[in-house]
Amino acid sequence: MITFFLIGLTVHVVFFVSIFDIYFTSPLVHGMTPQVTPLGPPASRLVLVVGDGLRADSLFTLLPNGSSRAPYLRSVIEQRGTWGVSHTRVPTESRPGHVALIAGFYEDVSAVAKGWKENPVEFDSVFNESRHTWCWGSPDILPMFNVFFLHLLGIDTNGHAHRPMSQEYLENIALVDTGVAELVSVVEEFFGYDGRTAYVFTSDHGMTNWGSHGAGHPSETLTPLVVWGAGVQSAHRVTEAQPYNDVYLQDWKLEHIRRVDVNQGVLPLLYLNNSEQFKAESMYANAIQVLEQFKVQRHSALLLLIITLIISLCRSLISHALEGLVYYHTYDRFFLGCSVVLGFVGWTSYVVVVILKTHASLNRHPSLLKQVRVLCMCVTAAITVFLLIQRSPVTYYIYCLLPVPVWYSVLKESATLTDLIRSAPSLPLWKCFGYFLLVALGIELLVVSFFHRAMLTVGLAVLSLWPFLSGLYGKSKFRSVSWFLGCLCLAAFPLMPVVGREPNIHLVTCAGLLTLFTSACYLWSSGRRAPLHLSDKQQFVAQVTTVHVLSCMLHVAVCAYVPSLTHSSLQQKQGLPLLNQIISWTTLASSMLVPLLSSTRLFHRLLSIFLSLTATYLLLSTGSEALFPPVLSWLMFVWINIEQEAMLAQGVSGRQELSTIDFSANIDITKIRQLKLDDIRRSYFFVFFIITAFFGTGNIASINSFDPASVYCFLTVFNPFIMGGLMMWKVPYLNSYESWICTECSFSTCHFFFLVQDYGSWLDIGTSISHYVIVMSMTIFLMLLSVVTHIFTSQRLVLWRRTKMHFP
């Protein structure tokens, strides 16, 4: 198992890193010849004002009485400037939005791996090309660029805290408008009203109705743009219909003033108030800038001819050059992708070999070790020579050569596979084929469920029929019906919305009551099953267990009430109560220690773990997701019992009453029996429930899909790292059947490797990465989790002992 673990860890770590060389390398190029317009600039200075998180509709929409909440900027739009909607491209986050504003290019995708607070690559910007620059704004944003500009954070902060429809958010817009008017007055007075200052007011991104951003919803991508001053066209009144398919002009009562929308990267000529020669020279320089990047990537004599074309072709040249940049940037993806797939297929084959050697009674024959070694050496030499000729980076050697030792480990055990083929006639082939076909279809269902959560509902509906189709219903009717109802109840959660739902603290309280009710039912039923005559030791253990469970239940009751009290206090503008914050952090800190105080009997320990983790989960819940842990735990409890019945029906010896199983006994199931075909089904059930636990109530890929109100019991000051850690704590998990799971997860990993994307919002990019990482790392995760689970279930902290009795 140590060798198995090390090989698996190496393969998965290397191939995880590979996606950043394949998908997330920087598309920016350096070494281009700078391009300038020979004519003088129309303005001597530029004032850039950024209202962080400001939606276009929030600024442009009039109040019910017909007035504007931003009267100064409205007067600029109607009298002396040019306005429009800036269509920001995702990711709609602060850093990429500001990069697009000041540098004219979209965010480098390699930033997804390096954090949004630092510059992953060097790039040129309008600030770098200025003689002097000053800045005022948030310390979270300004250090990103080491330059200076005016950054207004209040709108974004109020949007996150109170939602964009709130009075706080809208009043902040009026405050910003007043500040802009004062700023313009100060600048004009200082420079003696020389008419040489240009002003730009815009936003880096918008915000959804539930107070988040990062994805591609129009409320996030549509931002206001108002430009006025030197070199800028004044307000242009129109009478004809404007070429926009949306209804914003009518809603904003601006259909009589020309609207000029922009997309970053291409010079917006309609904003310029200058000569046609200046516009042509500027457009030409814009085209040459893009073509220079293409020349650095791949020199071509044809390009020298292309750049002599007339200005009317500049837009076409920009488009083709950008396509060429993308082509050469992704040139090696197919080759590297094939290497990664070969590695995963080899790893899957190795796992199958390990399973067969460990759990199958096969005859052993000499393997072709020498021939395999010679073959692998020849393949290694060929790959090395090919990469040397291509002048590939060092990481390419790792990605391409790693599959060789993996396949060597497989091929040297070829005798095991040969024995399996020889013994195949003795196996029920129709049953084998049926199992693998169902598992293959089930894996595809899981892949689809990563993108459409409703597929989990379909899967749970199918799983609910298992006892009736397998014949278990006749042997255990009550447990079969419980399984059926549990699956159907759990199937409701993937159909619930992930984002945009309003908090409902009453459901959190109901979840706490449901947890208390199920725990009380367990205590009552366990008391009925207890023997009439107990020894002193048994009586002491039962008393301690009961007291421990009751204290945990009391703790759950407190935690079910804290969110209601906290949200009520916040709504009344009284802040987070200190007592609630102390209870929340104390509960979080003790949640991993409290279960260790309980008995190591199976159901006693599982009940203690359930109550302890549910208490923390309730503090992090705002609505229906609070009901998910009790329902999931109920179904897992039924699963344990019904699998026991299934093993009894198969005639498996060594069946032990579940209530008597002690985790501290360290029972190793591999020493009791060989694996059977039903273990494939069990491992699939386990994978399915893991995915359901991860995605049953939402998507963990991005903080965009979480409500910040989830952490208000712990803190109310925005801190993305602490909030992200608390939100990740809400993800439930399970454990067992690692070997078969390794095989099933490897098939899914190949799917998700080709579904990794380096375009779209950081929500889209992060989702594709998290899907790949979740499936790829599940094997290693389960191995590590099995160690943690063993400690968490079998160990016990004894705080006191009776003087005359020494109990384990």
Salt bridges, closest charged atoms under 4 A:
ASP52 OD2 - HIS151 NE2 2.83
ASP52 OD1 - HIS205 NE2 3.15
ASP57 OD2 - ARG55 NH2 2.91
GLU78 OE2 - ARG74 NE 3.27
GLU93 OE1 - HIS213 ND1 3.33
GLU107 OE2 - ARG95 NE 2.61
ASP140 OD1 - LYS117 NZ 3.66
ASP156 OD2 - HIS160 NE2 3.26
ASP156 OD1 - HIS205 NE2 3.85
ASP156 OD1 - HIS213 NE2 3.40
GLU168 OE2 - LYS573 NZ 2.83
ASP194 OD2 - ARG45 NH2 3.01
ASP204 OD2 - HIS98 ND1 3.60
ASP204 OD2 - HIS205 NE2 3.31
ASP246 OD1 - ARG259 NH1 2.97
ASP261 OD2 - HIS87 NE2 2.71
ASP261 OD2 - ARG259 NH2 2.81
GLU276 OE2 - LYS279 NZ 3.83
GLU292 OE2 - LYS295 NZ 3.61
GLU323 OE1 - HIS320 ND1 3.93
GLU413 OE2 - LYS357 NZ 3.32
ASP419 OD1 - HIS365 NE2 3.23
GLU444 OE2 - HIS751 NE2 2.70
GLU625 OE1 - ARG501 NH2 3.98
GLU625 OE2 - LYS730 NZ 3.34
GLU643 OE2 - ARG681 NH1 2.37
GLU643 OE1 - ARG682 NE 2.71
GLU645 OE2 - ARG479 NH1 2.83
GLU645 OE2 - ARG655 NH2 3.60
ASP662 OD2 - ARG601 NE 3.92
ASP678 OD2 - ARG681 NH2 3.65
ASP679 OD2 - ARG673 NH1 3.11
ASP679 OD1 - ARG682 NH1 3.07
ASP707 OD1 - ARG163 NH2 3.09
ASP758 OD2 - ARG333 NH2 2.33
